[in-house]
Amino acid sequence: MRGFEFRIEGSGAARAVEKLVQGGVPVLSARIEGKNLVRVCTDGKDRKKVFAIFRGSCYNIIKVRAVAWERLLHACRGAAGMLVGAALFVSAVCFFQGRVLCVRVVGSGACYEAEVRAMLARGGTRFLSPPPQDEALLTAGILALPRVGFCSLHHEGGVLTVRVEVGDEAQLPAGGPLLAPADGVVEKLTLVRGTALVSPGDAVKRGDVVVENTQQFAGALRETTVIAAVTVCFEVAAEYALPREQALAQAYLDYGELTKIHTEETGDGWRIEGVAHAVAARNLG
């Protein structure tokens, strides 16, 4: 049985061995003869496949010669250590290039790095994990962040790059904590960034801090920009010297959203009772 020896030339010729392995051609021996030159031996039956793999690539086959099977075996034995090392190297390269070694958040929305990393972690993307499988879901989550108008993901060489761009770059986010808009009970709290000091069901007074402009980063509490919203509900009762429909309209103007409305006619007009919902937000919505 005969084999073939190829002399392959090209920039980074050592990667030609990796290209052959990835193309399904067993490499029986390989020897680097220069920065841009490598000698490779393969089984004779793979000769056409070798030419097909390098056709149209940046590598040129400058010399081919047939060699006896015995010589190939001798070359294999002499280069056994190198072959094992090359195989391990190629396997390691293929493995790590298909995994996430680091995450980079770039663009004008890089201020959302903590939120992006948290979304990736919730989706199972971490060190040495495969890239995100459901990119659409992750992108939708990032686009839901305040002021974000563009998001893209790109994975190459083990680096996952997440580009986040915000639309209104000239508009600076509001600083300071989020305060309760009224006396009442916290009905709903939406928190993207910051430290919540209350939970739904807690009683608050108008002006109380509900979300502090701090957050834990790398085990330390640091100042940050609050991104949050709170809804406080409270009971209201007011009497209006107006017909019923006009009294209801005035109550909506006075208190905003109203639920559990009860109306009662009085001698001077209508009494409107219900539950009002006051909303306050910081850099959200």
Secondary structure, 3 states (H helix, E strand, C coil): CEEEEEEEECCCCCHHHHHHHHCCCCEEEEEEEECCEEEEEEEHHHHHHHHHHHCCCCCEEEEEEEEEHHHHHHHHHHCHHHHHHHHHHHHHHHHHHCCCCEEEEECCCHHHHHHHHHHHHHCCCCCCCCCCCCHHHHHHHHHCCCCEEEEEEEEECCEEEEEEEECCCCCCCCCCCEECCCCEEEEEEEEEECEECCCCCCEECCCCEEEECEEEECCEEEECCCEEEEEEEEEEEEEECCCHHHHHHHHHHHHCEEEEEEEEECCCCEEEEEEEEEEEEECCC
